[in-house]
Amino acid sequence: MELLWNVIRVYDERPGWSGVFQVASSEQWALRLLPSLWKDRLFQFGNSQEPILEFLDQFPAEGTRSIDDALFTDYLCSICALVTQRPMDPRLVSQQNKTYLSTGRAGSRFLISVLDRRLRTILVTELFKRLQDPSLESSLVNRIISNTAELANRTLSPEVYHGSDNFGISEEISKFCCILHKRNESPDILVAASSLGGSEDLCHFPLPDKTLSWPTEWIFTALEHLHRSIPHSPGGRRDWSVSTTMAVHGLLQILALSDARSLQHQPSTEALSMIVTALPVTAPSSQIISHLAFLVLSRARTWYLSPSLRTIMQQASVWARLGRVVSETEQSHHISHYQELGVYLADVSEWRPFIKSDIAT
């Protein structure tokens, strides 16, 4: 009866749901059904943001009973249809599990023409593109990002996010966060946005030829905020929450994809402490985040020349910990980054003893 009443309400009034879901299956069914029911009638509201607010009221992260990769993708389909004002293709909506794009036969067209890409990546990328629109109220943008990030933190696979298009999604998040940073928006939103962009591909393949050239100041602001907001204990990274891990993952990924000029901007000591904490203290470490921290620290050479940053890195045995990542992965691109950094630091008097000590052992 609950489902029937809500279906009638969707057809007769607006894309919303009446009352509170009594069972988790109703919630799951609703997320899968909504995009196909809205169609063009949804947009009789014009530029009104009322449908988006109503949807967020009905699917708040703290009140959603169950969420996994497939259902989170359903949620993304719904929020993207609302924000972009483009209903989802019914053929796409009919797929019960939209985590991966299925095209049926070769040459058939769904919502997009790219085959064998993870739909979740495409949806998040499109969402960030649309949220850069200045006509959207700042409070609404912040609420969408916060709610979406909290739902993402509760998926069943928090460390496996998107497919191979990590550059595209990182670029859109960078553009989005640069805009917010200039507006002096809350660092919480920067943290939430970054948690939606992680990928595991940079751990297994060399850095792409193309790089990000957006300013990195917002990243350091977000890392500083995380450093101040989490409890510090001897456990270090082991005591990070899932949301903190996902946020640092996304932030380090964007730094790793940034060009050398962007990395010349030096972080605060608090931001650097967060990056250093991501490195393994003892081998082995299977954490993807360790490899991202390695890619950042092995390329940000000017950081090693700053007296305040150098002190933190030497006290934390950063050079030795970078070596542990190399010995763990044994990947050629990690080895080359490590060797190039070693040659560079061997000519710096303050680092020479650390490099020689490592070679001797």
C-alpha positions, 0 to 999 in steps of 0.5 A: 500500500505504501508503494502504491500510494507513492506511485500515484503521488508521483504521477499526480503531483510531483517527484516526491514520496509521502511519509517515511519508508517502512521497509528498506525494500521500499526505499530501494524500489523508489530509487530505481523507479523515480527517474523513469516516472518523472520524464518531461513533466518533472520540469514544469517547475522551470528553474525552481529548485523545489523538486531537488529539495524535496528529493533530498528531504525524502532521501537524507543520508542519515535516514537511508536504511541500506546503500550499496554500489548499485543503489548509490548509482540509482541515487546518482541517476535521480539527483543528476536528472533533477540537477541537470533537468534531463530525465534518464533514458528509460532503457538505462533506468530499466537496468536493475544494476547500473553500476556498469553500463550495459549496451546490449548489442554493439552500436546501440545507444543509451544515455551516452555513446561511450561503452564499457565505462562505469556509469557512476563515474560519468554521473558524478562528473556530470553532477560536478559540471552542473553544480558549477552553475552560478544560478544554483543557490550555494546552500543547495549545492552544499547540501547536495554534495554533503548528502551525496558524499555521506551516502558514498561513505556508506557504500559496501566498497569504500575503496573502489570508486570509479573506473579508468577515467580518474582524470576527468572526474578529478578535473571537474572536482578541482574546478568546482572546489576552486570556485568554492574556495574563492567564495570562502565556502566551508572546508567541510564542502571541500572535504565532502566533494573530494571524497567523491573522486577517488580511483585505484588506477593511479596505483597500478599505472604510470601517471597520465601525460596530461596533468591538472593545472588548477590551483592547489590551495584549496586542497591544503585548506581541506587537509588542514581542516581534516587535521584539526577535526580528527583525533590524533593517536598513535594509531595514525591512519589506522584510526581514520574513519571511512569518510576521512580516508575517502577524502584524503584519497580524493585530495591526494589523487588530485595532487598526484595528477597536478602538474609540477608548477602546481606542486611548487605551492607549499602546504602548511605543516598541518596539511603536510602532516596529513599527507605524511600520515598516509604513508606506511610506517611499516611494510607491507601496506595494501592501502591505495592511499599510501601509493597516492601519498608516494606519488605526491611526495616523490614529485614535490621536490621544493617541499624538501627545501623548506626548513619547517616542512623538512623538519616534519619529513625528517622526523617522520622518516619520510625517505625511508617510508617512501622506500617501503612503498617502492619495495612493496609495489616494485613498479617501474614508475614508482622506482623511477620517481624514487631514484630521481628524488634520491639523486636530487636530495643527495645534492641537498646538504640537509638531506644527504645524511639520510640518503647515504644512510639508506644506501648504506643499509 
